[in-house]
């Protein structure tokens, strides 16, 4: 089976447990004989292979990477980022191109921050089954913390 995993970050950029568990899942799926591609954000377009997993890094189509949300950003810049992240059609286009090239049987989304839920429509339009694992409160709260 061909499986695409989507997560905001991927090894070696592992700021939390979601990223580590996505890597463990991807490598385990490869070990079980599946073809796996991980799509994540990066500063530039890059294709690498890590642990038998094809890793597609695409540039952020927003003002800055989600991991750069620190206090050095002004309130207006953060609001603009979140509004754009509500439906990021540019990111959806980038994902659609990668999905069309890879042609996975399923897209397993995880952390969507930086991509937006628009990737689900891109996959659906290509007839790709979608599975989502909720790893934070992103879909309910702009800060993903419920605070």
N, CA, C and O of each residue as an XYZ file, in Angstrom:
588
protein
N       0.848     -1.181      0.000
C       0.000      0.000      0.000
C       0.891      1.240      0.000
O       1.960      1.247      0.610
N       0.448      2.267     -0.677
C       1.155      3.550     -0.684
C       0.453      4.491      0.288
O      -0.748      4.741      0.184
N       1.235      5.005      1.234
C       0.676      5.837      2.301
C       1.425      7.157      2.363
O       2.655      7.185      2.405
N       0.667      8.257      2.369
C       1.254      9.584      2.580
C       0.882     10.034      3.987
O      -0.285      9.987      4.376
N       1.867     10.462      4.732
C       1.652     11.021      6.063
C       1.922     12.518      5.973
O       2.897     12.934      5.347
N       1.087     13.312      6.579
C       1.277     14.754      6.567
C       1.355     15.241      8.003
O       0.476     14.954      8.816
N       2.407     15.975      8.307
C       2.591     16.547      9.641
C       3.408     17.830      9.476
O       4.262     17.913      8.594
N       3.152     18.808     10.305
C       3.855     20.089     10.193
C       5.373     19.917     10.206
O       6.077     20.560      9.427
N       5.877     19.057     11.081
C       7.316     18.844     11.216
C       7.640     17.363     11.074
O       6.780     16.504     11.268
N       8.893     17.077     10.732
C       9.356     15.689     10.647
C      10.846     15.660     10.936
O      11.532     16.675     10.817
N      11.328     14.519     11.306
C      12.725     14.319     11.680
C      13.669     14.982     10.677
O      13.458     14.853      9.471
N      14.697     15.684     11.137
C      15.191     15.808     12.506
C      14.523     16.922     13.308
O      14.888     17.151     14.461
N      13.567     17.607     12.725
C      12.827     18.663     13.423
C      11.691     18.009     14.212
O      10.574     17.875     13.711
N      11.985     17.606     15.445
C      11.005     16.891     16.277
C      10.762     17.641     17.584
O      11.295     17.261     18.626
N       9.960     18.705     17.534
C       9.738     19.475     18.755
C       8.840     18.786     19.783
O       8.763     19.242     20.924
N       8.167     17.708     19.410
C       7.259     17.074     20.367
C       6.975     15.623     20.052
O       7.560     15.030     19.146
N       6.063     15.072     20.827
C       5.721     13.661     20.703
C       5.028     13.305     19.408
O       5.194     12.192     18.909
N       4.252     14.224     18.847
C       3.562     13.939     17.582
C       4.576     13.638     16.492
O       4.405     12.694     15.720
N       5.623     14.430     16.431
C       6.634     14.241     15.391
C       7.375     12.918     15.578
O       7.645     12.214     14.605
N       7.697     12.586     16.802
C       8.368     11.305     17.057
C       7.456     10.135     16.716
O       7.905      9.154     16.123
N       6.182     10.224     17.083
C       5.287      9.103     16.796
C       4.992      8.990     15.299
O       4.799      7.880     14.802
N       4.951     10.102     14.573
C       4.772     10.040     13.118
C       5.987      9.358     12.491
O       5.838      8.553     11.571
N       7.193      9.676     12.984
C       8.400      9.020     12.449
C       8.376      7.523     12.742
O       8.679      6.716     11.864
N       8.021      7.151     13.962
C       7.958      5.730     14.323
C       6.918      5.015     13.453
O       7.164      3.911     12.968
N       5.766      5.642     13.260
C       4.727      5.068     12.410
C       5.222      4.900     10.975
O       5.059      3.833     10.383
N       5.826      5.946     10.415
C       6.305      5.897      9.032
C       7.332      4.784      8.847
O       7.246      4.008      7.896
N       8.299      4.707      9.751
C       9.338      3.686      9.627
C       8.781      2.285      9.856
O       9.246      1.327      9.238
N       7.789      2.156     10.738
C       7.150      0.855     10.966
C       6.368      0.412      9.739
O       6.382     -0.766      9.384
N       5.686      1.349      9.092
C       4.944      1.016      7.874
C       5.891      0.572      6.760
O       5.589     -0.365      6.022
N       7.040      1.247      6.637
C       8.043      0.831      5.652
C       8.534     -0.576      5.999
O       8.689     -1.419      5.116
N       8.777     -0.823      7.284
C       9.220     -2.140      7.731
C       8.209     -3.236      7.434
O       8.574     -4.400      7.272
N       6.933     -2.860      7.364
C       5.873     -3.828      7.060
C       5.659     -3.988      5.553
O       4.769     -4.722      5.126
N       6.478     -3.298      4.746
C       6.403     -3.476      3.300
C       5.638     -2.416      2.534
O       5.451     -2.550      1.325
N       5.190     -1.364      3.208
C       4.448     -0.293      2.539
C       5.406      0.760      1.981
O       6.543      0.885      2.437
N       4.940      1.500      1.007
C       5.688      2.638      0.466
C       5.140      3.884      1.139
O       3.944      4.168      1.068
N       6.033      4.632      1.800
C       5.586      5.753      2.630
C       6.300      7.039      2.218
O       7.509      7.067      1.989
N       5.498      8.098      2.134
C       6.027      9.436      1.898
C       5.465     10.355      2.975
O       4.260     10.371      3.225
N       6.347     11.116      3.606
C       5.927     12.098      4.603
C       6.021     13.473      3.969
O       7.026     13.816      3.346
N       4.967     14.255      4.135
C       4.941     15.635      3.660
C       4.968     16.537      4.886
O       4.133     16.408      5.782
N       5.924     17.441      4.916
C       6.050     18.351      6.056
C       6.511     19.720      5.563
O       6.816     19.903      4.384
N       6.554     20.656      6.468
C       6.976     22.017      6.134
C       8.479     22.171      6.311
O       9.101     21.486      7.122
N       9.035     23.069      5.546
C      10.449     23.394      5.663
C      10.678     24.807      5.169
O       9.755     25.484      4.715
N      11.903     25.232      5.263
C      12.225     26.576      4.777
C      12.362     26.608      3.259
O      12.209     27.659      2.636
N      12.655     25.436      2.663
C      12.819     25.348      1.209
C      12.311     23.990      0.737
O      12.159     23.068      1.538
N      12.050     23.867     -0.559
C      11.606     22.602     -1.160
C      12.764     21.624     -1.142
O      13.866     21.931     -1.596
N      12.495     20.428     -0.605
C      13.558     19.436     -0.478
C      12.946     18.042     -0.416
O      11.933     17.833      0.252
N      13.558     17.094     -1.107
C      13.161     15.696     -1.026
C      14.355     14.912     -0.494
O      15.449     14.982     -1.054
N      14.144     14.168      0.587
C      15.196     13.346      1.163
C      14.610     11.976      1.491
O      13.417     11.736      1.302
N      15.454     11.095      1.978
C      14.987      9.808      2.479
C      15.586      9.597      3.859
O      16.790      9.756      4.064
N      14.724      9.237      4.801
C      15.147      8.999      6.176
C      14.538      7.680      6.628
O      13.316      7.539      6.655
N      15.368      6.725      6.978
C      14.862      5.444      7.469
C      13.964      4.725      6.477
O      13.023      4.039      6.877
N      14.243      4.875      5.186
C      13.416      4.239      4.160
C      12.156      5.005      3.817
O      11.357      4.556      2.996
N      11.975      6.154      4.438
C      10.785      6.989      4.230
C      11.159      8.180      3.344
O      12.114      8.902      3.631
N      10.413      8.371      2.290
C      10.603      9.555      1.443
C      10.027     10.755      2.182
O       8.875     10.728      2.614
N      10.823     11.802      2.328
C      10.384     13.001      3.054
C      10.350     14.170      2.076
O      11.365     14.540      1.485
N       9.160     14.741      1.921
C       8.946     15.892      1.048
C       8.745     17.125      1.923
O       7.710     17.268      2.574
N       9.727     18.004      1.937
C       9.593     19.265      2.670
C       9.168     20.337      1.669
O       9.772     20.503      0.610
N       8.114     21.055      2.038
C       7.657     22.135      1.162
C       7.713     23.446      1.937
O       7.504     23.466      3.150
N       7.992     24.532      1.239
C       8.059     25.820      1.932
C       6.691     26.222      2.485
O       5.649     25.919      1.904
N       6.728     26.893      3.590
C       5.500     27.393      4.217
C       4.857     28.409      3.271
O       5.540     29.259      2.699
N       3.542     28.311      3.114
C       2.800     29.251      2.264
C       2.016     30.204      3.157
O       0.841     30.493      2.931
N       2.708     30.670      4.165
C       2.161     31.616      5.120
C       3.343     32.487      5.550
O       4.436     32.339      5.004
N       3.156     33.357      6.480
C       4.211     34.295      6.863
C       5.440     33.680      7.490
O       6.548     34.185      7.308
N       5.265     32.593      8.229
C       6.375     31.964      8.934
C       5.972     30.567      9.354
O       4.785     30.241      9.373
N       6.947     29.738      9.690
C       6.680     28.367     10.111
C       5.916     28.347     11.433
O       6.115     29.234     12.262
N       5.052     27.363     11.649
C       4.301     27.292     12.910
C       5.206     27.267     14.131
O       4.832     27.788     15.182
N       6.386     26.674     14.015
C       7.315     26.603     15.139
C       7.929     27.961     15.458
O       8.609     28.107     16.473
N       7.700     28.946     14.613
C       8.231     30.293     14.833
C       7.161     31.232     15.378
O       7.236     32.441     15.158
N       6.168     30.701     16.084
C       5.057     31.505     16.612
C       5.448     32.339     17.820
O       4.578     32.979     18.410
N       6.684     32.361     18.207
C       7.128     32.997     19.441
C       6.627     34.405     19.662
O       5.998     35.002     18.789
N       6.911     34.924     20.830
C       6.458     36.244     21.234
C       7.051     37.378     20.425
O       6.627     38.523     20.574
N       8.032     37.087     19.562
C       8.629     38.142     18.755
C       7.721     38.579     17.610
O       8.037     39.544     16.915
N       6.605     37.892     17.402
C       5.655     38.260     16.353
C       4.620     39.218     16.943
O       4.168     39.030     18.073
N       4.256     40.220     16.194
C       3.239     41.145     16.658
C       1.849     40.530     16.584
O       1.633     39.557     15.862
N       0.916     41.092     17.326
C      -0.449     40.566     17.380
C      -1.100     40.553     16.008
O      -1.777     39.586     15.659
N      -0.910     41.599     15.228
C      -1.521     41.660     13.897
C      -0.937     40.580     12.995
O      -1.675     39.924     12.259
N       0.370     40.389     13.045
C       1.007     39.362     12.219
C       0.497     37.965     12.603
O       0.280     37.122     11.733
N       0.307     37.726     13.902
C      -0.219     36.422     14.341
C      -1.655     36.229     13.875
O      -2.014     35.132     13.447
N      -2.488     37.266     13.947
C      -3.878     37.169     13.491
C      -3.919     36.883     11.991
O      -4.682     36.025     11.546
N      -3.117     37.586     11.220
C      -3.070     37.361      9.766
C      -2.650     35.919      9.478
O      -3.215     35.271      8.597
N      -1.658     35.415     10.220
C      -1.200     34.042     10.030
C      -2.360     33.064     10.253
O      -2.582     32.167      9.440
N      -3.089     33.240     11.347
C      -4.182     32.326     11.669
C      -5.334     32.428     10.668
O      -5.936     31.412     10.321
N      -5.643     33.624     10.206
C      -6.694     33.780      9.200
C      -6.289     33.034      7.931
O      -7.093     32.305      7.349
N      -5.059     33.217      7.513
C      -4.595     32.533      6.299
C      -4.553     31.024      6.502
O      -4.801     30.265      5.565
N      -4.242     30.585      7.711
C      -4.147     29.155      7.995
C      -5.518     28.496      8.105
O      -5.607     27.269      8.153
N      -6.575     29.278      8.145
C      -7.921     28.720      8.184
C      -8.233     27.979      6.887
O      -8.813     26.894      6.911
N      -7.852     28.560      5.773
C      -7.998     27.899      4.470
C      -6.863     28.379      3.581
O      -6.954     29.435      2.955
N      -5.808     27.606      3.531
C      -4.609     27.988      2.797
C      -4.616     27.292      1.429
O      -4.114     26.176      1.288
N      -5.185     27.958      0.437
C      -5.318     27.337     -0.887
C      -3.968     27.119     -1.557
O      -3.821     26.182     -2.342
N      -2.978     27.963     -1.266
C      -1.639     27.769     -1.850
C      -1.013     26.482     -1.318
O      -0.411     25.719     -2.073
N      -1.159     26.247     -0.016
C      -0.642     24.999      0.568
C      -1.398     23.801      0.005
O      -0.798     22.763     -0.272
N      -2.703     23.937     -0.163
C      -3.502     22.842     -0.728
C      -3.030     22.497     -2.137
O      -2.973     21.326     -2.510
N      -2.697     23.510     -2.906
C      -2.188     23.277     -4.255
C      -0.867     22.503     -4.208
O      -0.680     21.539     -4.950
N       0.042     22.930     -3.335
C       1.331     22.233     -3.195
C       1.119     20.772     -2.827
O       1.775     19.886     -3.375
N       0.201     20.521     -1.896
C      -0.082     19.148     -1.464
C      -0.720     18.360     -2.608
O      -0.384     17.195     -2.821
N      -1.631     18.984     -3.338
C      -2.280     18.298     -4.461
C      -1.255     17.849     -5.500
O      -1.358     16.747     -6.040
N      -0.269     18.696     -5.778
C       0.779     18.323     -6.734
C       1.553     17.105     -6.235
O       1.782     16.163     -6.993
N       1.955     17.119     -4.965
C       2.694     15.985     -4.400
C       1.846     14.716     -4.375
O       2.334     13.634     -4.699
N       0.584     14.848     -3.992
C      -0.295     13.676     -3.944
C      -0.535     13.116     -5.349
O      -0.585     11.901     -5.536
N      -0.680     13.993     -6.318
C      -0.865     13.538     -7.705
C       0.362     12.762     -8.195
O       0.229     11.763     -8.901
N       1.553     13.228     -7.815
C       2.788     12.551     -8.218
C       2.961     11.211     -7.504
O       3.331     10.216     -8.128
N       2.693     11.183     -6.202
C       2.914      9.977     -5.395
C       1.776      8.969     -5.523
O       2.003      7.760     -5.465
N       0.561      9.463     -5.697
C      -0.642      8.636     -5.833
C      -0.822      7.636     -4.683
O      -0.853      6.426     -4.907
N      -0.939      8.146     -3.457
C      -1.117      7.230     -2.329
C      -2.525      6.649     -2.287
O      -3.468      7.204     -2.850
N      -2.635      5.517     -1.603
C      -3.957      4.929     -1.360
C      -4.673      5.672     -0.243
O      -5.902      5.743     -0.217
N      -3.892      6.226      0.679
C      -4.463      6.941      1.813
C      -3.542      8.092      2.213
O      -2.318      7.993      2.126
N      -4.163      9.182      2.651
C      -3.444     10.310      3.242
C      -3.779     10.310      4.722
O      -4.943     10.436      5.102
N      -2.764     10.169      5.552
C      -2.940     10.196      7.004
C      -2.413     11.539      7.500
O      -1.203     11.757      7.560
N      -3.338     12.440      7.858
C      -2.930     13.752      8.353
C      -2.795     13.715      9.869
O      -3.471     12.956     10.564
N      -1.903     14.560     10.349
C      -1.634     14.672     11.780
C      -1.721     16.139     12.151
O      -2.816     16.701     12.120
N      -0.633     16.780     12.497
C      -0.662     18.211     12.784
C      -0.821     18.977     11.475
O       0.003     18.848     10.569
N      -1.882     19.772     11.381
C      -2.208     20.507     10.155
C      -1.742     21.959     10.176
O      -1.885     22.664      9.177
N      -1.199     22.407     11.275
C      -0.771     23.793     11.402
C       0.241     24.134     10.305
O       1.264     23.466     10.153
N      -0.066     25.180      9.552
C       0.782     25.575      8.440
C       0.276     25.076      7.103
O       0.654     25.607      6.059
N      -0.579     24.056      7.122
C      -1.176     23.520      5.899
C      -2.644     23.929      5.796
O      -3.100     24.331      4.725
N      -3.367     23.832      6.868
C      -4.803     24.063      7.016
C      -5.594     22.832      6.569
O      -5.051     21.924      5.940
N      -6.849     22.822      6.898
C      -7.721     21.701      6.528
C      -7.970     21.647      5.029
O      -8.580     20.695      4.543
N      -7.514     22.639      4.293
C      -7.692     22.642      2.840
C      -7.010     21.444      2.184
O      -7.365     21.078      1.064
N      -6.041     20.827      2.856
C      -5.390     19.637      2.285
C      -6.379     18.481      2.172
O      -6.228     17.622      1.303
N      -7.387     18.451      3.037
C      -8.389     17.388      2.959
C      -9.163     17.469      1.646
O      -9.428     16.446      1.014
N      -9.522     18.679      1.237
C     -10.237     18.838     -0.035
C      -9.331     18.454     -1.201
O      -9.791     17.828     -2.156
N      -8.067     18.816     -1.137
C      -7.129     18.463     -2.208
C      -7.054     16.943     -2.363
O      -7.051     16.432     -3.483
N      -6.994     16.225     -1.246
C      -6.937     14.759     -1.301
C      -8.263     14.185     -1.798
O      -8.281     13.274     -2.626
N      -9.358     14.718     -1.294
C     -10.679     14.230     -1.710
C     -10.889     14.412     -3.206
O     -11.426     13.530     -3.876
N     -10.461     15.572     -3.733
C     -10.608     15.840     -5.168
C      -9.818     14.849     -6.020
O     -10.159     14.620     -7.181
N      -8.760     14.259     -5.449
C      -7.961     13.260     -6.160
C      -8.436     11.839     -5.867
O      -7.833     10.876     -6.340
N      -9.507     11.702     -5.093
C     -10.042     10.382     -4.778
C      -9.211      9.608     -3.771
O      -9.263      8.379     -3.734
N      -8.449     10.317     -2.960
C      -7.582      9.672     -1.962
C      -8.311      9.618     -0.624
O      -8.855     10.621     -0.161
N      -8.315      8.452     -0.015
C      -8.921      8.305      1.312
C      -8.114      9.097      2.330
O      -6.892      9.209      2.232
N      -8.829      9.644      3.310
C      -8.197     10.497      4.316
C      -8.427      9.906      5.700
O      -9.534      9.492      6.044
N      -7.366      9.877      6.477
C      -7.453      9.496      7.881
C      -6.759     10.600      8.662
O      -5.692     11.063      8.258
N      -7.342     11.027      9.764
C      -6.728     12.078     10.582
C      -6.559     11.594     12.013
O      -7.475     11.017     12.598
N      -5.386     11.834     12.564
C      -5.144     11.586     13.983
C      -5.059     12.939     14.672
O      -4.217     13.766     14.324
N      -5.928     13.161     15.643
C      -5.930     14.415     16.380
C      -4.793     14.380     17.398
O      -4.783     13.545     18.302
N      -3.846     15.283     17.244
C      -2.664     15.298     18.104
C      -2.610     16.539     18.986
O      -1.809     16.606     19.918
N      -3.452     17.512     18.696
C      -3.512     18.718     19.516
C      -4.896     19.340     19.328
O      -5.783     18.708     18.755
N      -5.084     20.542     19.793
C      -6.376     21.208     19.715
C      -6.471     22.167     18.524
O      -7.317     23.060     18.521
N      -5.618     21.993     17.520
C      -5.556     22.897     16.366
C      -6.923     23.132     15.728
O      -7.241     24.261     15.355
N      -7.726     22.093     15.599
C      -9.017     22.231     14.928
C     -10.059     22.967     15.776
O     -11.109     23.367     15.273
N      -9.758     23.140     17.058
C     -10.701     23.801     17.959
C     -10.224     25.149     18.478
O     -11.032     25.986     18.881
N      -8.896     25.362     18.469
C      -8.339     26.533     19.129
C      -7.158     27.069     18.336
O      -6.261     26.299     17.992
N      -7.126     28.364     18.033
C      -6.022     28.929     17.248
C      -4.639     28.725     17.881
O      -3.636     28.648     17.172
N      -4.592     28.638     19.205
C      -3.301     28.437     19.881
C      -2.990     26.954     20.078
O      -1.892     26.603     20.510
N      -3.934     26.099     19.768
C      -3.806     24.644     19.931
C      -3.616     24.231     21.387
O      -3.140     23.130     21.661
N      -3.982     25.102     22.319
C      -3.771     24.813     23.737
C      -5.055     24.826     24.549
O      -5.073     24.367     25.691
N      -6.130     25.348     23.970
C      -7.409     25.538     24.659
C      -7.287     26.528     25.818
O      -8.060     26.467     26.774
N      -6.332     27.423     25.731
C      -6.154     28.465     26.768
C      -6.271     29.828     26.156
O      -6.153     30.833     26.859
